[in-house]
Amino acid sequence: MTTAKHLSGLFFEFGKVISVTITRDHLTGKSLGYGYVEMDGIPGKTAIRKLDNMNFMTRFLNINEVML
């Protein structure tokens, strides 16, 4: 099972990770299969480009930028 620590370590290679959140089902506590990694500017964009579609812990990552 992928944890916030796993994702933080993966993204840290590209720059400072501000926060990591894995979305979970409120009733079961199981992961819903997606989460959010917050980074600043250029390092975040580089991470998106380099990690999208990467096989990580037996799953292929689908990474998109979310504008808040």
N, C-alpha and C positions, 0 to 999 in steps of 0.2 A: 504494500500500500504506500503510495506516495504521500509524503508529509510536506508541510510548509518548509521544513528544514532542507529537504531534498530539493525543492524548487528554488529556494533561496540560494543554495549552493550552485545550482545549475546557472542561474541568471547572474550571480555575483561575478562570474568570469568576464562579464561585459561591463560591469560598473556597479555603483552603489545600489543596493536593493533597499527601498524605503519600507515596503510592507509586502506580505504574502498572505492571501486568504484563500482557503479551499472551501468551496461551498458545500454544505452538508444538508441532508434531509433532516427536518426538524424533529420528526418522530423516531427515526431509526439511528440517526447520527452518521449514516453512511454517506460517503462522498457522492455528489451528483455528477462527478466526472469533469468538473471545470472549476477554475479558480481565477484569482487575480494576482498579478505581480506588479507592484508599482515601482517604477524607476523614472529617472529624469531624462528628458531630451534625447540626445544623440545615442548614449549608451542603450537606452530602451529601444530605440529604432533599430540599432544594430542587432540587439538580442532577438527582436522579432524576425528580422531577415535571416539570421543564422540558425535559429532554433525551430522555425516553423517547419512542420512535417518531419521533425527528427524523432527517431525511435528512442524513447526514454522510459526505462523501467517497463518494458514490454508493451508500451502504448505509443502511438504516433501523436505528437503534439500538433495541435491546430492553434496557432497563436495569432491573435488580432489585436490591433490597437483600439483602446476604448478611450474616447474623449469625455472627460468629466467637466 
